[in-house]
């Protein structure tokens, strides 16, 4: 399972925050928000924009 979730807009960020995902890093100017992917959690792929990754890049 990938360790991080990258969200690319405020709606996706707010969705993850409401589901109690931990915000690790953010760059609001570029609309990038990185969350810790909870072990064993099934992240719902609804209408949010995100990428799952094992790499922390910024």
N, C-alpha and C positions, 0 to 999 in steps of 0.2 A: 504494500500500500504506500502511496506517495505521502511524503511528510508535510507538504505545504499546499495551501490553496491560494492561488493568485486571483483576486477579484479586480475587475477593470472598470467599475463604475460605483457610484454611491449607493445605488439600489442593491447591488450585489453585496457591498460592504455591510449595509444595514441588515440585509437578510441573514448574513453569517453572524453578525453581532447579536441579532435577536435569538439565534439558535445557540448562543453562548460559545461560539468559537473564539479562541484567543487571538487578538490582533497582535502580530509580531512586529511588522514594519509597515510603513506607509509612505507614499509620495503623493500627497493630495494634488499637487500641480499637474502630475501626469495621470492622476486617477488610477493609481496602482496600490492595492492593499494586500498584504500577505498575512495569511492566517495559519496557525498550526492545525494540521489535520488530525483530529482526535482518533486515537486507536480504536478500532472496532466500530466507528461511526459510519453509517451509510449516508454519504453526502448526496442529497437529492439534486439531480440535474434538472431543475425547473428552468424558468426563463432568465436565470441569472447568467452573467458572463463571467467565466472563470476558467482556470487551467490548474490541473493537479500536477505537482512536480516534486522531485526529490532534491532540487537544487534551489538554494537561496542566492539570488543574484544581485541584489542592490543594497 
